[in-house]
Amino acid sequence: QPFEVYEIKTKSVPIYQEFVGQIYGEKDIPIRARVVGFLDGMHFKEGERVQKGQLLYSIDPDPLLQEVAAQTSMVAQAQTVLTQAESDLKRIEPLAALSAVSEQELCMAKSQRDAASSGLEAASAYLILAVLNLGYAKMYAPIDGIIGKTLARVGEFVGKEPNPVILNTVSQLSAVRVQFFLTERDYLKVAREYIGRTNNKVETSENDKIQLQLILADGELYEHTGKIDFIDRNVDSETGSILVQASFPNPDRLIRPGQFARVKIKVREAKDAILIPQKCAKELQGQFSVMFVNNENIVESKQVVIIDKFGEFYLVEEGLKNGDKIIMEGLQKARSGMEIIPEVTDFVSQQTPQS
C-alpha cells in the first residue's frame, strides 16, 4: 500500500523566541508646570506635530509680575542701604586713622557695610528667581515631535498636587523604544548568542549585533528590524527577570507609544537540526512518536524527543537521524509491522511565510 513519507534532511536552523514588550517613543518628554497658577492659554492642537521652541501653554503671569516688581523694589532698597553703609565707612576710616573715633566704631561700620552687601546679593538672587519663575509661566516644546492629549484645560489651577503638574507629553517618533523582560534562562541564551558572534573580534560590526523583529498587535511582522540598546545591570530578585530595551526605526510613524508588541529574537543557530512536519508526530500525555519506515519498508512506531517548534515543524533532539523516513499522510491507517510502498513527498506549508 502506498504512503506519502517525509525524508529527513538535516540543516542549520535559526531558533527564535518571542517576548511581550511595551513601546515608548525615542524620546518622551513630559511638559511640566514649574510654577503654580491658572492656565490661561493652550497654543497647539492635540495629537499634532510641534516644533522645538513652539509655545505650548501659558499660565496667568500677573502674580509672577507682581513678585518681580516686589523683588525689584527690595533690590533698590538693599542698594540704598549699601550705599549709605559705604558712605559711613568712608567717613569713619580717616577719623579712625587719626584716632578720632574708636576701633570699635570702625569695625561696626565695616560690619554694616558687609551686611548691606550681603543683603543686596540676597535681594538680587530673589529677583533672579522671580524673573525665572515669570519665564516658567510659558512652556515651550523641548523637541520636535508629536504632542498628546492635554491633561489640563484653560482656566484650571495647575502646578501643585492634586492639580495637574505634568500637562502633556511630546514624543519623538522617528524611532521607538521597546522594553521587555527576559527570564534568567532566556537572558543567558541571548547573551551567549551575542558573545558567540563577537568573541575574539576587535570591533563589532552591525552584522554582529542581534537583530530583532517586531510582531504587531494585528499579527503582522513589522518591516524594520531593531537592535538591543541595553540590558539592565541586574536581575530583579522578586520577578527573576531582567529588563531589555531595543530600538526600531519608525519612519512612517506607524507605531505609537503605549502599544504592546511581541519582540522576536534569534536565540541560537541549531546546526544539523532535524525538523519534521508537526503533522507527522502523534502526542500522547506529552510524549511524541512518529511512524518510522525502516530499510525493509516496514512501519515502526518510534518515540522522539521534541525540544522546540519552528513554524509548522518540530525540532527533534533524539530519535531520528539524517535520511530517515517517516509517514506524513495516512497516519490513521498506518500500523506497526505493516509493509508499505513509500512515496517520498516534499512538505508543503499551509501558512504564509514570515521573513
Secondary structure, 3 states (H helix, E strand, C coil): CEEEEEECCCEEEEEEEEEEEEEEEEEEEEEECCCCEEEEEECCCCCCEECCCCEEEEECCHHHHHHHHHHHHHHHHHHHHHHHHHHHHHHHHHHHHCCCCCHHHHHHHHHHHHHHHHHHHHHHHHHHHHHHHHHCCEEECCCCEEECCCCCCCCCEECCCCCCCEEEEEEEEEEEEEEEEEEHHHHHHHHHHHHHHHCCCCCCCHHHCCEEEEECCCCCECCCCEEEEEECCCCCCCCCEEEEEEEEECCCCCCCCCCEEEEEEEEEEEEEEEEEEHHHEEEECCEEEEEEECCCCEEEEEEEEEEEEECCEEEEEECCCCCCEEECCCCCCCCCCCECEEEECCCCCCCCCCC
